[in-house]
Amino acid sequence: MEKTLLLKGVKAIVTCDAEDRVYRGADLLVRGGRIESIAVPQAGAGAGDCAVPQAGAGIADTGVPQAGADIAGRSEVAADEVIDGSRYIVYPGLVNTHHHFFQTFVRNLIRVDFVNVTLAEWLDEIYRIFAHIDGDVIYYSSLTAMADLVKHGCTTAFDHQYCFTTATGKTPIDRQFAAAREIGIRYHAGRGTNTLPRSEGSTMPDEMVESTQEFLDDCARVIGLYHNPDPLSYAQIVMAPCQPINCYRDTFTETVRMAREAGVRMHTHLCEGENDIMLERWGKRTLAWAEEAGFIGDDVWYAHGWDLLPEEYAVMGRTGTGVSHCPTPAILGGSPILPMQQMQRAGINISLGCDGSATNDSSNLLDALRTGWLMQAWHSKARGGCISPYEMLKIATVNGAKTLGRTDIGYLAPGMAADFFLIDADTLELTATAHDAKNLLARTGVTGPVAMTFIGGKAVYADGKIAGIDERALAAEGAEVLARVLSGKCAAYQNLD
Ligand SMILES: [Zn+2]
C-alpha cells in the first residue's frame, strides 16, 4: 500500500508550472512519492468532491477559499498523514546545478583569501590543502553540504567532484552516494577529473592528477553501479572533466564519446577567466575549443560562463547548451555579472548553483537565489530592466530540472515527484509578504532554514531535524575528521584568534 500525505488548506502553493499558477487554500495530496492532486475548494462542492485544477482554471493568486466549501473528504480519509497547511507557502524543491561538496571542509579560511588574491595564487594555495583530502573528508563534507542544501529547500543536487587524491583513491563518488542516502536527497554525481600534470601547464598537484583511461574506467564503474535514468531517480552520473586548462584534449573527446554512448550528461567549468590561457595554448577561446571537441549540446552545461562573449551566446542557444550561474563566487571573485536577460533571449537555459564552498563558504541555495536576483537588480537601470524575483525562482527550479535532463521534478503538478519545501509565512519577520508568494523568496528572502523539506513525499527535514540521522553526532565525527586530516596539518586553519 503506497503511503499518502495530505497538505490541507495550504496558504499558497507556488507551482512554477507553465501557466505560473499559484493556488490559495488548496489541498496537495501525495501518493507513493508523487503528487496525486492539487485540489482547490469549490463553492457548493459536495463532500468528497475533489476539484483538480484544469489548465486555465487555477485561481491564480487572486482567489480565496469560498465559505462553506467542502473539499477533500476523500483525501482526508485516505491520507496516512495530514498536515495543516494554513500557515505555509509551498514551493517546488530547488535544484542545485554546480557545487564541490568536498570544499565544505575548506570554509572560513581567511589566509586562503579568494577575495584578495589572483586566481592563480588562490589555486596554488588551496590545492596544497586539497591534496591532503581522504575518503572520510569526502563523506563528512558531503553530509555537511547536503544538510545545508535540504535545510534551505534544495531537493536535487548535482556535485562536481574532481578531488581524487592519493588518499581517496577512486572512492569519492561511492562515499558521496552513501552520504546522499543518509540525507535522502536526489543526487547527481559529476565524476570529475584533472589529467594534465603541473609540468605541462596545469594548476594541479601531482597527487590529484589521473590518466584519461583511469577516469574513463571509473566512469564506467560508477555508471554501472549507480546511474538510474528512470523517473523518480535518486542517483545519476554526469561525466565532468574539471576544466579544459587542466586536462588533455582527449579527456574531453573521450568523455563525449562515452557519455553519449551511455546516455549520461556532461559538465565542466567554462569561460570563468581561462580564455587567455586557452588562446595561448590552442589559439582559440574555450567555447570554440569545446565545440570542436564535441563537448557542447543539450546534454551539456557549463559552470559560470561570465567570460562568454555576446556572439558566443548564440552558439550556446543554438546548441541547447546550459549555464549554471553561481552568484556568490562571482561576487567574491569580482567577476562580471551575467546579463541574464540577454543570455535568455539568445536561448540559453540558465540554472542556479551554490558552487564549491572554497568560493562560497555556504551551501544555502535560498541565499544564492536572493543574491543572484540582487545582482541582476544592481544592473537593471543600465541594462533596461532585469528578471523578476519569480523568474529567478524558476531558474532555480524549472531550469535546474531541465539542466539535469529531468522531466519529473522542477514544478508542482499531478504526476510530478513530491519534491517541495514549506516556509512558515505566519512568522513575524514574514508578516505582510504572503500576498505575492511567487516573488517572495528572492525579493524578501527567507533567513534561516525552511520549515520542512519533502523529497519523494518524505519529510527529510522537519521540526529542525534531518530525518533518520543523529545530526550532532555526525557533526562531531566530521569535526574529528577535519582535525585529523586537514586542520592539524595545514597552517591556514591555525592560530587565527
Ligand atoms: Zn566550480
Boltz pocket constraint, residues with backbone or C-beta under 6 A from the ligand:
constraints:
  - pocket:
      binder: B
      contacts: [[A, 98], [A, 99], [A, 100], [A, 160], [A, 269], [A, 303], [A, 355], [A, 356]]
      max_distance: 6.0
